[in-house]
Amino acid sequence: MRTANISLQEIFNEIPQDKREESRLSFAISNRLDALMREKGLNKKQFAQALGKRPNEITRWLSGEHNFTIATLAMLSTFFGQPIISVK
């Protein structure tokens, strides 16, 4: 049986830079939402109810794999009273 002699770094380097940045930003947004929910003392169910969403949608948001629209980010910024992301 043959084994692969490719390192994890080599695999990582094959991922295009824009895709790596997309993943980094997605996880940064989900981490920010999680932190803001904790600050407000909200669990997923409470957060979903406050926004009129289903809990499984909040789970997707927090997974780091959701592709947020600008409208959703604006709604979340308004809900929390502070920015979810900042653009310089």
CORDA-V889813 format. One record per run of one state. SS is the DSSP state (~ for helix, > for strand, _ for the rest). FROM is the first residue (numbers start at 0). TO is the last residue. If there is no record, write none. Layout:
ss=SS from=FROM to=TO
ss=SS from=FROM to=TO
//
This chain:
ss=_ from=0 to=6
ss=~ from=7 to=12
ss=_ from=13 to=15
ss=~ from=16 to=39
ss=_ from=40 to=42
ss=~ from=43 to=50
ss=_ from=51 to=53
ss=~ from=54 to=61
ss=_ from=62 to=68
ss=~ from=69 to=79
ss=_ from=80 to=87
//
